[in-house]
């Protein structure tokens, strides 16, 4: 495990990780953002309109064919500087313990993050986008088109989050 920049909070629970990995990945590029420190990075992608760059390895250039016609993309990236052993986390902005799979935290067994981004521009193998929430030089895993007709589920609810918002009103 790489050095953990995020620490462990009171009330959090960690487990021992398996001795070996089950799969491997190809990083297809590098994400360039203005954030080098976890404290300055947005907690959620839609918190910032900072222009970020998806810088793909040139070998994947042909895979971008047609992407310029998309207004929005799903971007998957590797939050490898996060803890991978937490099963219960206490988000600083909530202060209540929740299971890792009930959170969008980067600390997870496989630190894969997902953001729906707005595509601004494509120049060769560089894509300018907004709505990312990762540190500079985060490895890029995949890019997929966002289909509002199938990817948006307006009635979706995260119960604990909805209950907290109702208490605040």
GUKELO-101449 format. One record per residue (C-alpha): residue number from 1; z, x, y. Coordinates in steps of 0.001 Angstrom, whole numbers. Example, Ala and Ser with C-alpha at 12.3 -4.5 7.8 and 13.67 -1.06 7.14 Angstrom:
<ropas>
{n=1&zz=7800&xx=12300&yy=-4500}
{n=2&zz=7140&xx=13670&yy=-1060}
</ropas>
This chain:
<ropas>
{n=1&zz=0&xx=0&yy=0}
{n=2&zz=-783&xx=1266&yy=3485}
{n=3&zz=1939&xx=1615&yy=6062}
{n=4&zz=3165&xx=-1791&yy=7160}
{n=5&zz=2841&xx=-2319&yy=10896}
{n=6&zz=4425&xx=-5768&yy=10776}
{n=7&zz=7791&xx=-5136&yy=9076}
{n=8&zz=9867&xx=-7706&yy=7219}
{n=9&zz=11943&xx=-10374&yy=8956}
{n=10&zz=15318&xx=-11796&yy=7959}
{n=11&zz=14792&xx=-14555&yy=5407}
{n=12&zz=11544&xx=-13145&yy=4033}
{n=13&zz=11045&xx=-12367&yy=346}
{n=14&zz=8892&xx=-9620&yy=-1143}
{n=15&zz=7786&xx=-9138&yy=-4766}
{n=16&zz=6618&xx=-6136&yy=-6762}
{n=17&zz=2838&xx=-5860&yy=-6731}
{n=18&zz=722&xx=-5393&yy=-9878}
{n=19&zz=48&xx=-1766&yy=-10811}
{n=20&zz=-3745&xx=-2132&yy=-10608}
{n=21&zz=-6340&xx=-4266&yy=-8860}
{n=22&zz=-8450&xx=-6906&yy=-10583}
{n=23&zz=-11622&xx=-6528&yy=-8505}
{n=24&zz=-13378&xx=-4428&yy=-5902}
{n=25&zz=-15178&xx=-5256&yy=-2660}
{n=26&zz=-17907&xx=-3841&yy=-470}
{n=27&zz=-17045&xx=-3675&yy=3212}
{n=28&zz=-20289&xx=-4682&yy=4928}
{n=29&zz=-19311&xx=-3403&yy=8335}
{n=30&zz=-16665&xx=-2881&yy=10967}
{n=31&zz=-15208&xx=-5362&yy=13449}
{n=32&zz=-14708&xx=-4057&yy=16983}
{n=33&zz=-12089&xx=-5865&yy=19065}
{n=34&zz=-10027&xx=-5002&yy=22152}
{n=35&zz=-6761&xx=-5064&yy=20136}
{n=36&zz=-5263&xx=-1865&yy=18697}
{n=37&zz=-1645&xx=-3050&yy=18466}
{n=38&zz=-479&xx=-6023&yy=16347}
{n=39&zz=1680&xx=-7287&yy=19235}
{n=40&zz=-1353&xx=-7633&yy=21532}
{n=41&zz=-3579&xx=-9288&yy=18919}
{n=42&zz=-3890&xx=-13093&yy=19132}
{n=43&zz=-1920&xx=-14971&yy=16466}
{n=44&zz=-4826&xx=-17390&yy=15971}
{n=45&zz=-8502&xx=-16782&yy=16544}
{n=46&zz=-9013&xx=-19559&yy=19099}
{n=47&zz=-6305&xx=-18071&yy=21380}
{n=48&zz=-8784&xx=-15612&yy=22887}
{n=49&zz=-12307&xx=-15694&yy=24243}
{n=50&zz=-12586&xx=-11889&yy=24118}
{n=51&zz=-16061&xx=-10793&yy=23052}
{n=52&zz=-15858&xx=-8895&yy=19764}
{n=53&zz=-18558&xx=-7137&yy=17752}
{n=54&zz=-19441&xx=-7396&yy=14092}
{n=55&zz=-21048&xx=-4028&yy=13452}
{n=56&zz=-22855&xx=-4215&yy=10089}
{n=57&zz=-23876&xx=-1266&yy=8009}
{n=58&zz=-27681&xx=-932&yy=8411}
{n=59&zz=-28198&xx=-1448&yy=4649}
{n=60&zz=-27328&xx=-5124&yy=5238}
{n=61&zz=-29842&xx=-5654&yy=8080}
{n=62&zz=-32165&xx=-7861&yy=6008}
{n=63&zz=-29200&xx=-10121&yy=5148}
{n=64&zz=-29043&xx=-11132&yy=8825}
{n=65&zz=-32455&xx=-12808&yy=8730}
{n=66&zz=-32033&xx=-16286&yy=10248}
{n=67&zz=-28440&xx=-15757&yy=11407}
{n=68&zz=-29580&xx=-15768&yy=15053}
{n=69&zz=-30315&xx=-19496&yy=14677}
{n=70&zz=-26635&xx=-20244&yy=13957}
{n=71&zz=-24306&xx=-21252&yy=16774}
{n=72&zz=-21174&xx=-20637&yy=14683}
{n=73&zz=-20356&xx=-18429&yy=11702}
{n=74&zz=-17566&xx=-18061&yy=9177}
{n=75&zz=-16356&xx=-14464&yy=9216}
{n=76&zz=-14252&xx=-13051&yy=6377}
{n=77&zz=-12401&xx=-9807&yy=6998}
{n=78&zz=-9853&xx=-7497&yy=5387}
{n=79&zz=-6446&xx=-7307&yy=7077}
{n=80&zz=-5577&xx=-4169&yy=5131}
{n=81&zz=-2841&xx=-3016&yy=7495}
{n=82&zz=-684&xx=-6015&yy=6548}
{n=83&zz=1999&xx=-6312&yy=3877}
{n=84&zz=759&xx=-7569&yy=528}
{n=85&zz=4077&xx=-8249&yy=-1196}
{n=86&zz=5576&xx=-11153&yy=789}
{n=87&zz=5917&xx=-14526&yy=-924}
{n=88&zz=8173&xx=-16124&yy=1729}
{n=89&zz=7568&xx=-15351&yy=5397}
{n=90&zz=9335&xx=-16254&yy=8625}
{n=91&zz=6709&xx=-16403&yy=11392}
{n=92&zz=8206&xx=-15149&yy=14656}
{n=93&zz=6908&xx=-18135&yy=16617}
{n=94&zz=8348&xx=-20672&yy=14109}
{n=95&zz=11491&xx=-18945&yy=12831}
{n=96&zz=11494&xx=-20963&yy=9577}
{n=97&zz=10656&xx=-19532&yy=6158}
{n=98&zz=7487&xx=-20778&yy=4477}
{n=99&zz=5614&xx=-19754&yy=1356}
{n=100&zz=2771&xx=-17314&yy=2013}
{n=101&zz=166&xx=-19789&yy=735}
{n=102&zz=1362&xx=-22388&yy=3287}
{n=103&zz=655&xx=-19966&yy=6170}
{n=104&zz=-2369&xx=-18318&yy=7784}
{n=105&zz=-503&xx=-15016&yy=8155}
{n=106&zz=-2404&xx=-11800&yy=7374}
{n=107&zz=457&xx=-10754&yy=5053}
{n=108&zz=-706&xx=-11980&yy=1643}
{n=109&zz=-1509&xx=-10569&yy=-1813}
{n=110&zz=-5175&xx=-10233&yy=-834}
{n=111&zz=-5213&xx=-9889&yy=2959}
{n=112&zz=-8471&xx=-11758&yy=3457}
{n=113&zz=-8747&xx=-13516&yy=6802}
{n=114&zz=-11199&xx=-16176&yy=7875}
{n=115&zz=-12311&xx=-17184&yy=11351}
{n=116&zz=-14941&xx=-19574&yy=12565}
{n=117&zz=-16604&xx=-17735&yy=15446}
{n=118&zz=-19138&xx=-18667&yy=18088}
{n=119&zz=-22184&xx=-16401&yy=17898}
{n=120&zz=-23220&xx=-15114&yy=21315}
{n=121&zz=-25908&xx=-12566&yy=20526}
{n=122&zz=-27578&xx=-10600&yy=17729}
{n=123&zz=-28884&xx=-7097&yy=18492}
{n=124&zz=-30109&xx=-5366&yy=15352}
{n=125&zz=-27073&xx=-5157&yy=13079}
{n=126&zz=-24572&xx=-5943&yy=15854}
{n=127&zz=-23362&xx=-9488&yy=16393}
{n=128&zz=-21403&xx=-10430&yy=19506}
{n=129&zz=-18917&xx=-13229&yy=18825}
{n=130&zz=-15786&xx=-14893&yy=20215}
{n=131&zz=-12691&xx=-16302&yy=18455}
{n=132&zz=-11491&xx=-13428&yy=16292}
{n=133&zz=-7862&xx=-12409&yy=15725}
{n=134&zz=-7921&xx=-8954&yy=14183}
{n=135&zz=-7264&xx=-5359&yy=15143}
{n=136&zz=-10023&xx=-2990&yy=16185}
{n=137&zz=-11833&xx=-1404&yy=13215}
{n=138&zz=-10973&xx=-4192&yy=10787}
{n=139&zz=-13291&xx=-4064&yy=7748}
{n=140&zz=-15840&xx=-6879&yy=7575}
{n=141&zz=-16202&xx=-8609&yy=4181}
{n=142&zz=-18752&xx=-11367&yy=4680}
{n=143&zz=-20564&xx=-13634&yy=7134}
{n=144&zz=-21586&xx=-17213&yy=6320}
{n=145&zz=-23113&xx=-19990&yy=8415}
{n=146&zz=-20681&xx=-22661&yy=9589}
{n=147&zz=-21872&xx=-26180&yy=8771}
{n=148&zz=-19992&xx=-28787&yy=10820}
{n=149&zz=-21272&xx=-31459&yy=8419}
{n=150&zz=-19482&xx=-29925&yy=5421}
{n=151&zz=-16913&xx=-27447&yy=6781}
{n=152&zz=-15096&xx=-29744&yy=9246}
{n=153&zz=-12553&xx=-32153&yy=7755}
{n=154&zz=-11091&xx=-34096&yy=10658}
{n=155&zz=-8372&xx=-35829&yy=8606}
{n=156&zz=-6972&xx=-32549&yy=7188}
{n=157&zz=-3231&xx=-32119&yy=7838}
{n=158&zz=-728&xx=-29276&yy=7402}
{n=159&zz=2401&xx=-31405&yy=6981}
{n=160&zz=5053&xx=-28913&yy=8097}
{n=161&zz=3033&xx=-28052&yy=11218}
{n=162&zz=2400&xx=-31704&yy=12115}
{n=163&zz=6108&xx=-32495&yy=11682}
{n=164&zz=7080&xx=-29636&yy=13989}
{n=165&zz=4637&xx=-30798&yy=16676}
{n=166&zz=6006&xx=-34353&yy=16409}
{n=167&zz=9575&xx=-33045&yy=16914}
{n=168&zz=8482&xx=-31190&yy=20084}
{n=169&zz=7111&xx=-34368&yy=21686}
</ropas>
